[in-house]
Amino acid sequence: MTRQSSTPGLKATLTRGLATALATIAILLTACSDDPDTRASAGDDSPSSPSGDLVQATRLTDAAGDTALTPGRYAMGFSSDQPDAPMVLIDVPAGYQGRGDGYEIAAEDDGAGFRHVDTWTVAEVAAQPCGDTAWVDPGPSMNDLANALATLPVWQSTPPAPRTIGGYEGVFMELNVPADIPAKCQGEPQSWRDHLGGTQGIGPGKTQLLWIVDVDGHRLMLLAGYFPGPEGQTPRQVKELNQMAEGATFVDANQIAP
């Protein structure tokens, strides 16, 4: 390419060697622009896989059970039949303690009723919430699970809605326990269980917030539960639970610094 000088009467001439060099540079720049690995922009917000970088966090299993947690970042595991299941990092404020073998963070007894954040991997969903029931595989995707839970009788559900957690696509829904549980449910309508047969403990009138996320092929679920009402949680406490879950990030288990 030859560019004319803006100075009147002056003609700019390129030598053969300079022209060749510029042409070579142009080819290289074109090749780089066509390389998908070099086109990532600073604003690219596509989900990234957990990297190999070490992160600072306390494994919840290393914290003394049923004692107050020092405010900070904690790594929680997922009970999974896949050995490479990620861990989730949650920033925990004051007033909580670890429970459930590293799968649950619960509020200390402050007179506001029980509230907690749990981690789950769901293997099966109850065909019926009351009485003897078959347990069925809901399908592999996060939408399969959300839809199976949303259509359970007795439970009070909101429609699953798209939500992003830690850069990964997911869905959010409420799956609440009715205040009046049918007698045939014997106080606890059934919902899901993990690959070990573990189920959740519930109570009449409990609110349950569910975030179901696909993290590199692992379907993971975060649950925040509490009892509302005049003697239940304050709006600030409910907001706190939401912030703990929605501020979560996911890492490989071997990324937690020793």
NUVEXKOL-494771 format. One record per residue (C-alpha): z, y, x. Coordinates in steps of 0.2 Angstrom, whole numbers, padded with zeros to 4 digits, always signed. Example, Ala and Ser with C-alpha at 12.3 -4.5 7.8 and 13.67 -1.06 7.14 Angstrom:
// residues 2
+0039-0022+0062/+0036-0005+0068/
This chain:
// residues 258
+0000+0000+0000/-0004+0018+0006/+0005+0033+0000/-0003+0050+0002/+0008+0063+0010/+0013+0078-0001/+0009+0090+0013/-0008+0098+0009/-0022+0094+0021/-0012+0080+0030/-0019+0062+0028/-0006+0048+0032/-0014+0033+0039/-0005+0016+0042/-0009+0005+0057/-0015-0013+0054/+0002-0019+0061/+0012-0008+0050/+0002-0013+0035/+0005-0032+0039/+0023-0029+0041/+0025-0020+0024/+0015-0034+0016/+0026-0047+0023/+0042-0038+0017/+0034-0036+0000/+0031-0055-0001/+0049-0059+0004/+0056-0047-0009/+0046-0055-0022/+0051-0072-0017/+0070-0067-0018/+0068-0059-0035/+0060-0075-0042/+0075-0086-0035/+0087-0089-0049/+0101-0090-0036/+0098-0072-0030/+0096-0064-0047/+0115-0065-0053/+0120-0047-0056/+0138-0040-0055/+0139-0040-0074/+0135-0058-0076/+0149-0064-0088/+0143-0083-0089/+0157-0095-0088/+0161-0101-0070/+0167-0118-0066/+0185-0119-0058/+0182-0115-0040/+0190-0123-0025/+0200-0107-0021/+0219-0110-0021/+0229-0101-0034/+0247-0096-0034/+0257-0104-0049/+0272-0114-0052/+0268-0131-0060/+0278-0133-0076/+0283-0150-0070/+0292-0143-0055/+0303-0131-0066/+0320-0138-0072/+0318-0144-0090/+0327-0135-0104/+0332-0120-0093/+0326-0103-0093/+0309-0100-0084/+0308-0086-0071/+0294-0074-0078/+0278-0078-0070/+0262-0089-0070/+0264-0107-0074/+0252-0122-0073/+0252-0134-0087/+0243-0150-0088/+0234-0160-0102/+0238-0177-0107/+0221-0185-0105/+0212-0201-0101/+0201-0192-0089/+0209-0191-0071/+0200-0175-0067/+0206-0165-0082/+0209-0146-0078/+0226-0137-0079/+0229-0121-0088/+0237-0106-0081/+0248-0096-0093/+0258-0080-0089/+0275-0083-0096/+0287-0068-0100/+0306-0069-0100/+0314-0079-0114/+0306-0096-0112/+0309-0113-0105/+0299-0128-0100/+0299-0144-0111/+0288-0159-0115/+0285-0165-0097/+0274-0150-0092/+0265-0149-0109/+0275-0137-0118/+0283-0120-0116/+0296-0115-0129/+0307-0100-0133/+0325-0100-0129/+0336-0100-0144/+0337-0081-0148/+0340-0083-0167/+0322-0080-0172/+0318-0098-0175/+0308-0111-0165/+0291-0105-0156/+0281-0113-0143/+0265-0115-0133/+0258-0133-0131/+0243-0141-0122/+0234-0155-0131/+0219-0167-0129/+0214-0174-0146/+0208-0192-0147/+0209-0195-0165/+0211-0186-0182/+0220-0194-0197/+0209-0199-0211/+0222-0194-0223/+0238-0184-0220/+0250-0194-0230/+0255-0212-0230/+0247-0226-0220/+0231-0219-0213/+0216-0224-0202/+0214-0214-0186/+0196-0209-0183/+0186-0201-0168/+0181-0184-0174/+0166-0183-0162/+0164-0176-0145/+0162-0158-0147/+0175-0144-0150/+0166-0140-0167/+0168-0158-0172/+0187-0157-0170/+0189-0141-0178/+0179-0146-0193/+0188-0162-0195/+0205-0153-0195/+0199-0139-0206/+0194-0152-0220/+0211-0162-0219/+0219-0161-0237/+0237-0154-0239/+0235-0144-0223/+0231-0125-0225/+0217-0120-0213/+0207-0105-0209/+0188-0107-0205/+0185-0110-0187/+0179-0095-0178/+0171-0092-0161/+0183-0087-0147/+0181-0086-0128/+0196-0091-0117/+0196-0089-0098/+0177-0087-0098/+0174-0103-0108/+0167-0105-0126/+0179-0111-0139/+0184-0109-0157/+0200-0102-0165/+0208-0108-0181/+0225-0109-0190/+0231-0126-0196/+0247-0122-0205/+0260-0133-0213/+0263-0130-0232/+0280-0124-0237/+0280-0138-0251/+0274-0154-0242/+0270-0168-0255/+0283-0181-0256/+0271-0195-0251/+0269-0186-0234/+0288-0190-0230/+0291-0172-0223/+0277-0173-0210/+0258-0173-0215/+0248-0181-0201/+0234-0172-0191/+0230-0178-0174/+0235-0189-0160/+0231-0190-0141/+0225-0205-0132/+0242-0212-0129/+0246-0210-0148/+0257-0195-0146/+0258-0183-0161/+0266-0166-0164/+0282-0162-0173/+0281-0150-0187/+0291-0143-0201/+0288-0135-0219/+0280-0118-0218/+0276-0118-0199/+0261-0108-0193/+0250-0116-0180/+0237-0106-0170/+0224-0117-0162/+0212-0113-0148/+0200-0127-0145/+0190-0125-0128/+0176-0134-0119/+0180-0133-0100/+0166-0141-0091/+0165-0156-0103/+0184-0157-0106/+0189-0153-0124/+0206-0145-0123/+0217-0137-0135/+0230-0124-0134/+0243-0123-0148/+0255-0109-0152/+0267-0113-0166/+0281-0103-0175/+0290-0101-0191/+0287-0085-0200/+0297-0076-0213/+0312-0064-0214/+0322-0075-0202/+0307-0080-0191/+0297-0072-0178/+0294-0053-0176/+0277-0046-0175/+0280-0043-0156/+0285-0061-0154/+0269-0067-0162/+0259-0055-0152/+0267-0062-0136/+0262-0080-0141/+0244-0074-0144/+0244-0066-0127/+0250-0081-0118/+0236-0092-0125/+0222-0079-0125/+0226-0074-0107/+0225-0092-0101/+0213-0097-0087/+0208-0115-0081/+0208-0122-0064/+0206-0139-0056/+0223-0148-0053/+0220-0147-0034/+0219-0128-0034/+0237-0126-0037/+0244-0120-0020/+0258-0131-0014/
